[in-house]
Structures are given as C-alpha cells and as structure tokens.
Amino acid sequence: MAEECFRINAPAVIYERFDDELVAIHLDTGAYHSLVGAAADAFVLLSEEATAGELAEALAGRYAAEAGQIRSALDPFLEQLQKEQLIVAVETRQARGPLKLAGDATGLPFVPPNVEAYHDLESLFLLDPVHEVGDEGWPQALPDQPTA
C-alpha cells in the first residue's frame, strides 16, 4: 500500500513566510496558524505534494536529525494540519522531482514540528469587506456571520 500523500488545502488556505515563521490563514474558517522551524519548512514542501517519508528525507538534509526520527515526529504534525484543515490528501499525484528546501543551511537543531492555531479573530477574517459595502462603510458582517 502506498504512503498517503498530502498537499496544502488551496485555495482555502493562504500562507506567507517571514524569516523562520510561516503564517497560514484558512479563509473558510477564519483561523490563522503559526509554524516555525521544521514545521514551516515542511509546510512549504507540502505545496509540492508530499508523503511523510518524502518530507522526512528533505528535512534530514537541513536538520541535525535522522530521517527516521523526523518521520516519527511528522505523524502528529500532519494530523494537526489535517485537523485544522490546512492540508488534504492527494488522490492523483502530480509528477515532480525530489523535494528540495530553499537555502543552504544544514545541521540546524531539530525541534519536532508543531502548529499553533489561533481562533480568536475568526469573525474578523470572515467579514467580506469587498462585497458588503454600504452607507455604514465596511467591513460589515454577512447576514449569517457572527459579529466581532
């Protein structure tokens, strides 16, 4: 049986990397997430579709840990990403070469990847300021959305 492959849940999920931190926002739920270190690197690699084994091999080239140790740490991380709906399983894989991380850093300390989820601004993210502009100005909550 083939190992399960995942990808970022685009277009519902957008992200931006700032130095060592990556911030991902789920546009449908309004939750935002912080990923640092190996978590940020793994998430970027998921934009190319990857299995946990492929992620572990790519991360082992940058971090001071064996691929097996990294692979063990990826299972709970991938579960977190799925729970937050940041990634989805891939049914039909795209052809691509080996995964590669940008930059040439190696031997970095490996900290098991983790997702910090923030749900405190969900109602603000779910406002639709482009389409709901009236005399009151914007942003205005959609009729069935909670207010901030």
N, C-alpha and C positions, 0 to 999 in steps of 0.2 A: 504494500500500500504506500502510495506517495505521501510525502510530508505535506501538510497543509500550507498553502501559500496565502499571503496577505498583501493588501495594498491600502493606502490611505483612502478614506471614505470621501473622495472628492466627487462632486463639487460642494458637498455639505460641510466639509472641513477645509479650512484655510490655515496656513501657518506662516510664521516668519522667524528666522533665526537671528538672534542678537548675541554675538560673541559665543559664549558657551551655553546660552539658554535658548530654547525654542519655545515659542508660544503658539499654541494651536487653539482655534476657536471653532466650535461646532455651531454653524449658523442656524441649524434647525432647533437646537435645544437652548442655545444662548450660553452654554457653559464654555469656560476657557480653561486652558491647561498649560502647565509649565513642565518642561522636560529639560534636564541638564546632563552634561557629560555624555556617557554612553547611551542614555535614553534619547537625547537629541540626535546623536549620530544614527542610531537605529531607526528612528522615525523618518529621517531624511532618506535612508536607504529603502524604506518601505514605499517611497514614492515610485520606485522602480519595480515593485512587486518582489517579495522575498519570502523564503521559508525561514524558520528559526535557525536551522543549520547554516543557511547562507549568511544570515545576519551574524551568527557567531564567528564564522570564518573571517568575514570582513572586519569585524570589531577586534578580533585577535591580532590583526596587523597593526592596530593603533594602541591597544591597551595591554598592560602587563598582566595578562591572564591567559590561560589556555582556552582554546575554543570550547572544550568540554565544560569548563567552569562557567564560561559566558553563556553557553547553551542552556545550562541549568537555570541560570538567572533570568533568561529570556521568557520562559514559560509563564511565570506570574505577571511579567511585564506585558506580554501580548494579551493575557486575559484582562488586565486593566484597560488596555487600549480598546479591546472589544466591548467591555462593559460600558465604557464611555462613548462607544460608537464612533471612535476615531479611525478604526480600521475595519475592513470587511474581508471576508475570504474571497479568493480569486477562483473562478470556475475554469476559465481558459486562460492560461498564461501567455504572455507576450514573449517573443524571442528577444534575448538580450545577452550581452557579455557578462563576465564576472562583475560582482558588486565592488565598487571602489569608493572610498571616502576621499573627499577633497582635502588637500593639505598633505604635509609630510610628517606630521607629528607621530612619534612612536613611543612606546614604553610608558604611556600615561597610566596613573593609578586607576584600577578598575573598581568602580562602585556599582553594585547591581542597579540596573535601570528602574526608575520609578516615575509615575505620573502624579503630579499634584493637580487635582481638579478643583475648580472654583465655580460654584453655582450661585454666588451672591449677586451677580449682575445680570442674571438670565433675562429678567424682564426688560432691562435696558437694551440688551442685544436684540431682543425680539421685536422692538419697535421698528416700524417701516417708515423712516423719515422721507424717503423719496416719493412715495405714492400717497401718503396721508397728510398732505399739507393743505391747511385750510386757513380761515381767518384767525384761528388761535395760534398759528405758527406750527412749528414742528420741533421735536418729534411728538407724534400722537400715537397712543396705543391703538392697535387694531381692535374692533368691537369685542372679540372673544379672548383678548390677551390681558393678563394681569397688568396693573399699573405699577410703576416703580415706587 
